[in-house]
Amino acid sequence: MTAAGLVKCVVWDIDNTLLAGTYLESGDEPPGADPVLTAVLAELGGRGILHALASKNPPEAAAHTARVTGWRFSAAECGWGRKSDALTRIAGTLGIALDALAFVDDDPYERAEVGSALPRVLVLSPEEAAEAVGWPEFSPPVITAEARRRGEMYAERQRRQEAERAFGGTREEFLESAGTQVTIAAATTADVPRLAELAVRTRQFNSAAGRAPAARPGEAGPPGGGMTQDWFQGLLTDPGCDVVTVRLRDTFGDDGMVGGCVITRDGRTWTVPLLMMSCRAMGRGVIDALLAWLTRHAARAGAGRLRIPCVPDGRNVPLRLALAAAGFRVPGPPPAAYQRDLGTPLPALPGWVTAPGERGGGTGGGGTA
Amino acid sequence: MNRPGPDASRTGTPGDAGLASVTDDLRAFLTSATGRDELLHLPPGAALFGDAVGLDSLTGTLLLREIQRRFGVDVAGEDLNLDSLATLGTLAAFVAQRARPGAPQ
């Protein structure tokens, strides 16, 4: 399987799953942690997999579980509603697709409810979860610095979202006030592991997702189908090719490398065989900045047209929206590429974007203050 | 897929209540999603991408999800190029023509 098979977040039941007993039926002293599953939490967390809670209990049960397992959960849903609804809310809160969730519960009824309402979620019993550390769904091919910080970054994300809700103005004004800094730069060898990780993990913002395997060398195939570290390394030394990274930070935290793209230059037509961004960066101006910069960069170099092959499907709607917003159109029936004529007026780039060929960092107040 | 149901022809008639109420619903949603109160009076000819509304991948995804929930119309599935998102008016017409009978409140 490709990217779709990787689990990004495990949603755990509490009673008789993470706890060795039932929270509300234990009298004065709530039960301790299940030692086997506590070890599983740590092992998967070290691989960059997030953990969340979904429990039919009062919220204090989540705090107790965090205490006895020593784990900081990225989201917790406590209440008496359906667990499938809890998982849907967790996926929304964390910005993770439902098919990147796994769900662990000792109660066969709950497993059946989630399995039937959300067939894309991987549903496991606690016994299966203990074995799952060896399964490919829980074994990302590369584990980067971004992966190890992922739990922290989701906590920063929650603080940022709360601040944005409290903020009165528009999103653009919020991004500016949060000290958003987007840095676009040429990739180096040190960036290769994270580029390969993004190629495997991204789906909603991955132009190559759903595509048939590469027809010839240098062309991008589907994620996980050849976009390995070796593939990226080879592109770095290819004179007809540019590999670009996108980094993101603000006053709430540093998200590291959240996106990238590959550019091939063929006379007056430039093609982007791969454009990708972590869905964690959604709503923070990153994809729009990258598309605007690509358009300006290609036009400055004398190109007349920019092409971005991308197969429209139900899952890359966010990327399709970004492409449409940036003036890209598919001129014919699929699988034609998105393209943009560079003769039309070029898009502006916000002052908080630093990129090759741009004056950079000027008006946005990001700077070094 | 086309749904030539009885309501499809009725809501498709220019100037009828279906189109007007879809337009109002879209205005209300865009206002709450962007925090821009002036969008409550957005003219039908206003472009959704660009400065007036500033629809992006996040607000756009939320908008399409809300349209699917409220009207049962899968805009992204039926319009691969998303040309229907050109203006408020084109989107409202696209949705009103396809709205599932009984779906809007």
Interface residues (C-beta under 8 A of the other chain):
Chain A: G168 G169 T170 R171 E172 F205 M282 G283 G285 I287 D288 P312 G314 V317 P318 L319 R320 L321 A322 A324 A325 R329 V330 P334
Chain B: T34 G35 R36 F49 G50 G54 L55 D56 S57 L58 T59 G60 T61 L64 A76 G77 L80 N81 L82 L85
